Amino acid sequence: MVSSEKRGGRPTEQTLQLLFELEFSANESCLLSEADSEVRDVHYQVCDGTCYAEVTVTDDDDAHVVHSTTDVDDSCLCLAFSEFDCVPRVQYADEDVVVVETYASDRSVISDLVARLNEVADRVSLRRLTARSPESCGDQTTTIDLSHLTEKQRTAATLAVSSGYYRTPRETSLDELADELGISKSALSQRLSAVEAKLATAVFD
């Protein structure tokens, strides 16, 4: 279980683990967006409107550390995550994509975060969502790989997992999920059945 401390000093449990794949045009102010080699390690700190970054870049077998200091603006990837109390952890980056892991405390954050990231990136894809039970000690998790789903299937699967539909006992119903999506129960059932057919069914046991 991951906890974060919100403004005011009160910690909150981060029960949703998200893995994003992002593509965005070159931005000379951001080391990640203009990376022409493989990025393996990223450390950053935002202080008083300035981003201090330290990036380990590998080119063939050579690795070197690059430092940068840039002014933060609305196009800053780190700022977009921080607006939702999410801490971005860059897992991988090259000239084409940036893969970022983060944690969120509530499923309502996901759609707003994706919308904000779409303002920064050319393309945003939620590749994986892991929902952890707050009552567990960290071993009871539900994970889905979203990379092979259609947009409608991905939306349905994200809502189902984050709402606890695949937990035991279930924390929501098809009727409630269908109402939230604004579709019929049968349509939602078909989408989730398609998801389960594409993914490892054992994930949802």
LINJO-V983883 format. One line per field, one symbol per residue. psi: psi as a letter, one per 30 degrees, with the letter a starting at -180 (. if undefined). A space follows every 50 residues. Layout:
BEGIN
psi->???
END
This chain:
BEGIN
psi->kkkljlkfgkkkkjfkkkjkkkkllkjffkeefgkglkkfkkklkkkhgk kjkjkjkkjcgkklkkkljlkkafgkeeeeeffghkjkjjekkafelkkk klklfkffeeeeeeeeeffelekkkjekkkkkkfflgffjlkkkjgfgll eeeeeeeeeeeffgegljlkglleeeeeeefhlleeeeeeeeeeeffflj ffeg.
END
